[in-house]
Amino acid sequence: MTMPALLPILALTILLMTGCNNATDSAERMPPQPISGDDICHVCGMFITEFEGPKGQAFMQSHSDARKFCSTLEMFVFLQQPENQTQLRHAYVHDVGVTPWEAPKDDAFIPAADAWYVVGHDRRGSMGHTLAPFSSHEHAEQFAVVHGGEIITYDDIDLELLTRLGRHEGSGHAAHSMAQ
C-alpha cells in the first residue's frame, strides 16, 4: 500500500482511539450530587432529608446518576450485595466531623473509601444504628470518646458487621471488638 492509501486508515485508527479515550473519561470520579427534599432512599424508599444522621451516595457502572441512601448503613448493605460489589465506581458519605448530625450538608460529602468510621456508637440514623464517617481520624476518636464505639476503615466493612449493626448489637460503649 502506498502512503496516501494508508492515510485514511491511520486517520480512522486515531479517531477510534480518541473515542476509546473519551469512554475512559466518563468513568472518572463524578462529584457528589446534592440531596433534595424529593430524593428517596434507593433501598427503603423513604425521603432522605426527613431523617438525622450521615447519608451516602454511590455511582454504579451502569448508571450516570448517583444512587442515594438515607443512611450509611443502607448504602453499605446495598454495596455489599454480590451483584453490586463489582459495579461500584465510587461512593460518598457525609463527614460528620464537619457537618451537623441532625442535618448533614451537601458540601460535607467525602469519598467513602477514604473515611474513618465509628461503629457501635449511641447516635441514631434513619434506620437505627449507622456508621459515622469522618475524614479525620482525630475527629473519629473525639466522637468515639463522647458516643462510644470503635473506629474502623472502609476495608473493615462487611456484611457480618452490617448485620450486627442492623440488629442493634454492640450499641453505645459496649461495642468494642465489633469489627472483629
C-alpha positions as CSV (number, residue, x, y, z in Angstrom):
1,M,0.0,0.0,0.0
2,T,1.1,3.5,-0.8
3,M,1.4,6.2,1.8
4,P,-1.6,8.2,0.5
5,A,-3.7,5.0,0.8
6,L,-2.6,4.5,4.4
7,L,-3.7,8.0,5.5
8,P,-7.5,7.2,5.7
9,I,-6.7,4.0,7.7
10,L,-4.4,6.0,10.0
11,A,-7.0,8.7,10.5
12,L,-9.7,6.2,11.3
13,T,-7.4,4.4,13.8
14,I,-6.6,7.7,15.6
15,L,-10.4,8.6,15.6
16,L,-11.3,5.3,17.2
17,M,-8.5,5.5,19.8
18,T,-9.7,9.0,20.7
19,G,-13.2,7.6,21.1
20,C,-11.9,5.0,23.5
21,N,-10.2,7.7,25.5
22,N,-13.5,9.6,25.9
23,A,-15.1,6.4,27.2
24,T,-12.5,6.3,29.9
25,D,-13.2,9.9,30.8
26,S,-16.8,9.1,31.6
27,A,-15.7,6.6,34.2
28,E,-13.8,9.3,36.1
29,R,-15.0,10.3,39.5
30,M,-18.3,12.1,39.4
31,P,-18.8,14.8,42.1
32,P,-21.3,14.2,44.8
33,Q,-24.9,15.2,43.9
34,P,-27.0,17.4,46.2
35,I,-29.7,15.7,48.2
36,S,-33.0,17.4,47.8
37,G,-36.3,17.1,49.8
38,D,-37.7,15.0,46.9
39,D,-34.9,12.4,46.9
40,I,-35.8,8.9,48.2
41,C,-33.5,6.2,49.5
42,H,-32.6,3.7,46.8
43,V,-33.1,0.8,49.3
44,C,-36.1,1.6,51.5
45,G,-37.9,4.4,49.6
46,M,-38.0,6.8,52.5
47,F,-37.5,10.6,51.9
48,I,-33.8,11.1,52.7
49,T,-33.8,14.5,54.2
50,E,-36.5,13.7,56.8
51,F,-34.1,11.8,59.0
52,E,-31.0,12.6,61.0
53,G,-27.5,11.2,60.5
54,P,-25.0,10.8,57.7
55,K,-26.2,9.9,54.3
56,G,-24.5,8.2,51.4
57,Q,-24.5,8.1,47.6
58,A,-22.9,5.6,45.2
59,F,-22.1,5.8,41.5
60,M,-22.5,2.5,39.8
61,Q,-21.0,1.3,36.4
62,S,-24.5,1.1,34.8
63,H,-25.9,4.4,35.9
64,S,-24.8,8.0,35.4
65,D,-26.8,9.3,38.4
66,A,-26.0,8.6,42.0
67,R,-27.9,6.0,44.0
68,K,-28.8,7.9,47.1
69,F,-29.3,6.5,50.6
70,C,-30.9,7.7,53.8
71,S,-28.1,6.3,55.9
72,T,-24.6,5.0,55.6
73,L,-25.8,1.6,56.8
74,E,-28.3,1.4,53.9
75,M,-25.6,2.3,51.4
76,F,-23.1,-0.2,52.6
77,V,-25.7,-3.0,52.8
78,F,-26.5,-2.2,49.1
79,L,-22.9,-2.1,48.1
80,Q,-22.1,-5.4,49.9
81,Q,-24.6,-7.3,47.8
82,P,-22.8,-9.6,45.3
83,E,-24.4,-8.1,42.3
84,N,-23.3,-4.6,43.3
85,Q,-19.7,-5.3,44.5
86,T,-18.2,-5.2,41.1
87,Q,-20.4,-2.4,39.8
88,L,-19.3,0.3,42.2
89,R,-17.4,3.2,40.6
90,H,-17.2,5.3,43.8
91,A,-19.2,6.4,46.8
92,Y,-19.5,9.3,49.1
93,V,-20.6,9.8,52.7
94,H,-21.1,12.8,54.9
95,D,-18.2,13.8,57.1
96,V,-20.0,14.2,60.4
97,G,-16.8,15.8,61.8
98,V,-17.6,19.0,59.9
99,T,-21.4,18.9,59.4
100,P,-24.3,18.6,61.9
101,W,-25.6,15.1,62.6
102,E,-29.1,16.5,62.7
103,A,-29.0,17.9,59.1
104,P,-25.8,17.0,57.1
105,K,-24.9,19.4,54.4
106,D,-24.2,18.6,50.8
107,D,-20.8,20.3,50.9
108,A,-19.6,17.7,53.5
109,F,-19.5,14.7,51.3
110,I,-16.2,12.8,51.2
111,P,-15.1,9.7,49.3
112,A,-16.3,6.7,51.3
113,A,-13.1,4.7,50.7
114,D,-11.1,7.5,52.4
115,A,-13.2,7.8,55.6
116,W,-12.7,6.6,59.1
117,Y,-15.9,5.1,60.6
118,V,-17.2,4.8,64.1
119,V,-19.5,1.8,64.6
120,G,-21.4,0.9,67.7
121,H,-21.9,4.4,68.9
122,D,-25.1,5.7,70.6
123,R,-26.3,8.1,67.8
124,R,-29.1,7.0,65.5
125,G,-29.6,7.4,61.8
126,S,-32.7,6.9,59.8
127,M,-32.6,3.1,60.1
128,G,-31.3,3.0,63.7
129,H,-27.6,2.4,64.2
130,T,-25.4,3.6,61.3
131,L,-21.8,4.1,60.5
132,A,-20.5,7.6,61.5
133,P,-17.9,8.7,58.8
134,F,-15.0,11.1,59.3
135,S,-12.3,12.5,57.1
136,S,-10.1,12.8,60.1
137,H,-9.0,10.0,62.5
138,E,-8.8,12.7,65.2
139,H,-12.5,13.6,64.8
140,A,-13.4,10.0,64.8
141,E,-11.6,9.5,68.1
142,Q,-13.3,12.5,69.6
143,F,-16.7,11.2,68.5
144,A,-16.0,7.7,70.0
145,V,-14.9,9.2,73.3
146,V,-18.3,11.0,73.6
147,H,-20.6,8.5,71.9
148,G,-18.8,5.2,72.3
149,G,-18.0,2.8,69.6
150,E,-15.0,1.6,67.7
151,I,-13.0,3.2,64.8
152,I,-12.8,1.1,61.6
153,T,-11.8,1.7,58.0
154,Y,-13.7,1.2,54.7
155,D,-12.0,-2.1,54.2
156,D,-13.3,-3.4,57.5
157,I,-16.9,-3.0,56.4
158,D,-18.5,-6.3,55.5
159,L,-22.0,-8.0,55.7
160,E,-21.3,-9.5,59.1
161,L,-20.6,-6.1,60.6
162,L,-23.6,-4.5,58.9
163,T,-25.9,-7.3,60.0
164,R,-24.8,-6.8,63.6
165,L,-25.4,-3.1,63.3
166,G,-28.8,-3.8,61.8
167,R,-29.7,-6.0,64.7
168,H,-28.5,-3.2,67.1
169,E,-25.8,-5.3,68.6
170,G,-23.0,-3.5,70.3
171,S,-24.6,-0.2,70.8
172,G,-23.0,2.5,72.8
173,H,-19.9,1.9,74.9
174,A,-20.4,-1.9,74.7
175,A,-19.5,-2.0,71.0
176,H,-15.8,-2.8,71.4
177,S,-14.5,-5.6,69.1
178,M,-17.5,-5.2,66.8
179,A,-15.3,-5.2,63.6
180,Q,-13.6,-8.5,64.5
